[in-house]
Amino acid sequence: MTDHKLPMRAKLATSLSRGAAALSRATGRGDGSVIGGRIALMVDPNLLAELAAGREIALISGTNGKTTTTRLTAAAMGVLGDVATNSLGANMPTGHTSALAKAGATPYAVLEVDEHYLKQVLDATHPKVVALLNLSRDQLDRAKEVAMMAALWRDALPGRDLHLVANADDPMVVWAAGKAVAAGTSVTWVAAGQRFHDDSWVCPECGASIERNGEQWACVAGNLSRPVPHWTVSGDGVVDNTGTYHHIELQLPGRVNRANAATALAVAAHFGVPPAKAVPELSKVASIAGRYAVVERDGRTIRLLLSKNPAGWLEAFDMADDVPTLLSINARDPDGLDTSWLYDVDFSPLRGRRVLVTGDRAMDLAVRLEVNDVPFEHVKSFSQALTLIPPGRLEVIANYTAFQDIRAELDRVN
């Protein structure tokens, strides 16, 4: 919906959103993607629905990879025209409202959605496509257990006029989508992979065990099993639903990002974007709000990797090169206050390289590394780590607020 078609109250709320966001950026308080939406929704609680009306929208949700997949999808969709998106990761309704208000009138929108808010955002935005990436444990001290989260998705999706793009390799996602698919919702299955299996050994439908044989998985007692994927990752590229192979030269590291690219291409294809036209756009994405950014500082080449939960840390180890590595852990409110999840992570891939630890909860991490027989050095800060590492490469893996602290020291690199 264009601004001139908005009701007067929505116009006022939109103007206030833009103003508050601009003031936040100007004063260095943040990018404004939350405060703008918060103020706007106080003025007009229905603003998200008003701003979403008239746009063709894709929603991207899951535990890991949301921000990256959203950025890749927006890049692919840009072939068609202007795309509104919450590219910096503000993935709750305040962030969505702010992103749509800032973008103005656009024919398309691609929105990252926190998995807990999916139903609320579905109700407000009436998307054309919803991508379901994965579900695994994350901040269990304050968030829902994985099977409960899958059940919420399962109940939220049926009865809507939308298309699903879903991960065929995650049993929780397949089950969450299953009720809608059984009721007639169309679906594109993507073989996006699942490295962390500890949340999907038990069938969420009947409680029996799930057995795996290579890429295949199935409940031993019921009907839940891996669907045949329409899109797959193959080598350095993607095979689409017609069987056509597309070579992808991503700047982003790791197989997981090739899988994110496959999901992005599958979503864009449902809007009519030919994969051959979208692929070159994906190669232009170099970093996302600091994720995967490479920075030169004092003779060191530093790469930043964000990992917030066990599944994310396993993927980070797959991406990280065998060079000195700094690990940083905080336990502030956005991170979750409980660090016991560190014991769900196998740190053994770090053996043999120089490891440094820092952050508010560095000692928790140090004990975990001791248990995993990974030698380490404790440093008080990122800047101290730089003085101890000789010129050359440094990998940095950090959870959310620790990542933001280090990113701030690097001038909030994007």
N, C-alpha and C positions, 0 to 999 in steps of 0.2 A: 504494500500500500504506500503510495506517495504521500509526502507530508501534507499537501493541500487537501487530501481526502480524509485526513485524520480528524476526529472530533476535537473540539477546542481544548478539552482537558488533556487529551493525548498529545496535542501540539505543545502545550505548556510543559508537560512532563518530559517530552523529548528535548525541548530547549534546555530545561534544567539539567537533564542528563549530560548533554554535550558540554554545558558550561562547567558542571562539577568535575567532569572528567578532564577537561582542559586545565582547570585550576589545579587539580591534583598533579598533573604532569608538570605544570609550570613551577609548582612549589617543590618538586622533587619528592612528593609523598607516595608516588606510585604511577602506574600507567592509566589510572582512572577507570579501569574496566569493571570494578566492583562498585565504587562509591557512586558513579554516575547512574548505574542501574538501580541501586538501593534508593537513592533520592527519587528517581523517576517513578518507581513502583509505590512509593509512599504517596505520591500525588495521584497516580492512576494505577491501581492494582491490576487492571486489565491490559496494561500497556504492551506486554509481551505478545499477547494475542493480536492486538491492534497492529503492531509492527510486523508481525509474521504474515498477516493476511495479504494475499496477492503474490506471495513469493513461492517458488518451488524450493522446498527445504529438504536437506539431508541431515540427519542426526547421527553422531558417532559416539558410541558408548562402550564401556568396558573398564576393566581394572587397569590395564597397562596399554600404552600406545595410542591413547585418545588424541593427545595434542599433535603428535607426529602425523597420524592418519588424517586428522582434520586438515592440517596444513597441506598434505599431499592431495587430498580430495579437492580442497579449494583451488589448488594449482591446476588440477585436471579440469575442474569445472570452469575455470577461467577461459577456456577455449570458447565457451558459449556466450560469455558476457560477464558483467560485473557480479562479484560474489561477496556478500557480507559474511564475515566469519569472526569468531572469538579466538583469534590466532595466538593469543598469549596465555590461554589456558584457564580463563575465568569461566568455569563450566557449570555454574548454577544459574538459576533464572535471572539474578541480578546481572551476571556477566552477559547472558544472552540479550537481555534488554539493552544494555549499554552498547553491545556490538551492533545491533540492528539500528539503534538510534544514531550511532556515529556514522554508519554506512549510508544512511539515507535510503532513497528508493533504489533497490537493486532487484533484478528478476530472480536471483538465486541467493540462497544462504546455506552455509555448511557450518553446523554448530556442534562443538564438543559438549557432551552432556555427562555430568557426574552420574554414575550408575544408580545412585539412590534417588535421583530426581527425574529419572526417565519418564515415569508416568505423568508427572506434572507438566513436563515439557511437551510430551506427546499431546496432552489435552489442549495446551495453549497454541501449539504451532502447526498441528495437522501435517506432519511431514510426508513427503512422497517416498522417501527411502530412509530406513533405519539400519545402520551397521552395528552389529554386535560382535565385539572383538574377542573378549575372553573374560573369565571370572576366576579370581583367585584371592587368597587371604590378603587383607590390607587393613591396617589399623583396627585390629579386632577389639581393642580396648574401648572403641567408641563406635565402630561400624558393625554392620550385620555380618553374621556368619555366611559363608559362601552359598550354601544351599538355600538359605533364607532369601538371599539376594536374587538367586536364580528363580525362586518361586514368585517374587515380586514382578520380575520381568515376564514370567510365564502368564501371570494374571493380567498384566498391563497391555500386552500386545494384541490379543484377539479382538475382532470386531472393528478393526480400523482399515481404512482404505490406504494401504501402504505396501511397499515391497521391502523384504528383508534381505540384507546381505550379511551372512553369518558364518562364523568359524566352524568348519566341519570337524576340526581336530580337538575341540573342547567339549567334552560331554555335558558340562553344565550349560553351555551356550546352546547346544543342540536340544537339550531338554527344555530350556527356557523358551526357545522358538517353537517347539513342537506343537504346543496347543494351538497357536495361531496358524501354523502350517496345516495342521489337521482340519482346521475350520475353513481352509481355502486361501489363506494368505500366500502369495507367491514368494519364492525365496531363491536366492543365489547362494550356493555353498562355496566357500573359499577354503582351500587347504592352507590355512594360515599358521599351522603348527602349534605345539604346546610343549614347551620344555619342562615346565614345572607341573608334575603330575599329582602332587600330594593332596590336592583338594578334589580330585576326581577319580579316586579308586573305588568309590561306592556309588551305585546307581541312585540318583535322587528320586527316581520313580518308585522303586521297590525295596531298596536297601541291600540288594545283592551286590556282589563284587563286579567290578569292570575289569575285563581282561584285555591286554594289548598284544598284538602280534604285528610288529613293524608299524606301519602307519594305521593299521586297522585297530578298532576298539569296539567292544560290545559288552553289554550286560549279560552275565552268564544265565540269568533266569528270565529276563523280560525281553522286550522288543527294542529297547534303546540301543542304537548302534551308529557307527559313523556313516553318515550319508555320502553318497558319491559326489565328490566336489566338481563344481563347474569351472572353477578357476584354480590353478595350481602354480606353485613356485617351482621353477626348474632351472638349476644352475644360476646364472646371472640374469635371469629373466622370468617372465610370467607366461603361462599358457592360458589363453582366454577360453570362453565358453564355446567358441567355434573350433577349438583345437589349434588356433594360430599362436605361434610363439613370438613374443615381443622381448627383445633384448633391452634391459634397463641399465643405464649407467647412473646410479645414484651417488650423490656425494655423502649420503648418510651411511654409516657402517652397519654390517651384520645382516644375517639372514632375516632377522625379525623385521628389519625395515624393508626388505624385499617383499615380505608378507604384508606389511602395512601398505606398500605400493600396490600389491595385487588387490587388496580390499578397496583402496582408493579408485583404482581403475574400474573395478566392478560396479562401484557406486556411480561413478561418472557415466559409465556405459548405459546405465538405466535411464539417465537423463538424455541420452542420445549422443554422448561424446565418443567418437571412434577411438579405440585404444591407441592406434598409430599416431593420432594427433595429440593425445594426452601424455604419452610417454616422454616426449622431449620437455614438457613442462615440469615433470617430476624431477628431472636431472638438475633443474635450477634451484631446488630447495637445498640449502647448505646447512642451516641450523634453525632451531625453533626455540625462541625465548632462551637462548643460551645452550640448549641441549645440542650436543655434538660440536659445539663451537670450538675452533682451534685458534689459540691466541699466542702471540709471541711476547715474551716478557723476560727481560734480563738474560737473553741468550737461551731461554728454554722455550720449547714448543709445547704448549699445554693444551690438552683436549679435555673437555668437560662432558661427563656422562652422568645423567640423573637417574637414580634408582631408589624407589621408595618402598619396595616390599620384596619378599623372597624371589618371586618370579622375575622381577625387574633386575635384581642383582645377578641372577644366573645369565640373563641376556647381556648384561654389561660385561661380565667376564668373557663372554663369547666375542664381544666387540673389541675389548681392550687388548692392545699389543703387549708383548713381553718386554716391558720397559719399567722403570721406576713408577710406582703407583701410590697415590695418596688417597686414603679412604677417610671420609668425614661423616660423622653421625651426630645428629641432634635429636632431641625428643621434646620439641616444643609442640604447641597445640596443633598446628597444621601437619605435623609429622605423626601424631599419636604419641602418647606419653609412655607407652610400654615398649621396651626394646627386646623383649623375649623373642620376637620374631627373628632376631639374628641367628638363633639356633636352628631355624628352618633353612638357613643358607649354608651351602657347602663352599667354604672358602679355599679348599685345597687347590683349585686352579691357580692360586696366587703363589704357591710354593715355587721357590727358585728365583723369584724376582725380588727386588728391593721394595718393601712395603712400609709406608708411613701412615700413622693414624692421627687424627685430630678431631675436633668438634666437642660439643658439650658433653657427649656421652662416649668419649674416646675410650674410657676405661672399660665400659661394657663391651665395646668392640675388641679391646685388647684381650679380655678374658676369652671371648669367643675364638679369637685367632690362636690363643694358647691351646685351647681344646683341639683346634684343627691342625696343630703343629705347623703354623705359619709364622715364621720369625717376622718381627716388626720393630719399628722405631716410633716412639711417641713424640709428636711435635705440638707446640702450643698453638700454632696458627698456620695458615696457608703461607704467609710471608716467610715464616721460619723454614717451612718445607722447601721453599725456593732456594734459600741460602744453603741448604744441605745437599741439594741435588745438583750434580755437575751439569754444565750446558748440554742440551740435547732434549730428548722427549720426556714428558711427564703426563701420565694418565691420571685424571682426577675422577673418582666415583663418589658421589655424595647423595644423601637423601635430601628432602625438599628444602628445608630452611638452611641446612648446611650448604647446599648448592647455591641458594640465593646469597648467602654470606660471601662465598667465594666469587660468585658472579659480580657482586658489588665491588669487591676488591679489584676486579678486572674491568671496571667502568661499565658495569651492566651490559656486557657484551650480548648481542643477540645472535 
